[in-house]
């Protein structure tokens, strides 16, 4: 189904996601800071981190099936509504003076479940109404909004917690969720991607069909394997970077905050840059070049002699990251069979949420055994190698160009479509 007024739909869609994300980021940071300030316990923070990660990982596979079965717009609304309701409950509990830690963990877990349901639905909904040749622009704007939220939310959360009780901060999330839901329901009227489809197979069976689709597709399985490799080595600049700052330059909180801000500002500008200039016409080349450049910049982190040099390289990394993430999303959105979109996006989410902690879990102990800068250099080499492998992989050269996609669509999706049709 084509949407002649897709720009209007996209504008309201981006606005609804912006409002919803800002509220979610704000409350997430407020809850983490509250746990930190009240417990001063590393174990408490570790539990909070697990509550924010494990439910999302566990639900992602089924969420992908739901995104292919049901209305993606309604799934996004339902997830936002459930999270807002959970936040409202904990807000009322805090107003009555009930401030048990287990309540915070429960809400973090519910929010994680909501994110797990929402993520594949959001990724799969965008290509339903945005033309394939405009996906990069819309994805770039969404990525920029997310980066700005990551930059602004910690500061805003800190200011609000200084002057407001925590339950009023929770109220902000409830209000932003209501606004986001209203905008999505009233102004983003997108039809069901597969109306009237029968779903006679079990959800587990449908998820397995998604895995089969990925394995049999001529490039998606290969591409997601590279994604896992890249995400693993991203643990270097993401996790090891903080260790390098504290061990080499000084254990000052302002240094950590400065680096986070530099990355966020760089990523926000990078998202806007991608929306204006997407790079090479073949997305895989842009991804490969960007990853190779990320490796070089991460090596710059490893050899930085001064803190401000480190912060500068971090800002440049933030600028380049959208040239990896946005083309990746766009490439998958324009080449995947629409009926498999949710499942493939959920598999991609599961890979990202599993390999990043795995990389951190392996690289962090290495940073205790060896010089932290050496471990950062290893991450840099891994990222650069991943980029070169993607860039030079001849299998990716067979991916149709965006302009030629409509002519090659039937040839591209025929094997996978046959598999799904037979299974159903």
Secondary structure, 3 states (H helix, E strand, C coil): CCCCCHHHHHHHHHHHHHHHHHHHHHHHHHHHHHHHHHHCCHHHHHHHHHHHHHHHHHHHHHHHHHHHHCCHHHHHHHHHHHHHHHHHHHHHHHHCCCCCHHHHHHHHHHHHHHHHHHHHHHHHHHHHHCCHHHHHHHHHHHHHHHHHHHHHHHHHHHHHHHHCCHHHHHHHHHHHHHHHHHHHHHHCCCCCCCCCCCCCCCHHHHHHHHHHHHHHCCCHHHHHHHHHHHHHHCHHHHHHHHHHHHHHHCCCHHHHHHHHHHHHHHHHHHHHHHHHCCCCCCHHHHHHHHHHHHHHHHHHHHHCCCHHHHHHHHHHHHHHHHHHHHHHHHHHHHHCCHHHHHHHHHHHHHHHHHHHHHHHHHHHHHHHHCCHHHHHHHHHHHHHHHHHHHHHCHHHHHCCCHHHHHHHHHHHHHHHHHHHHHHC
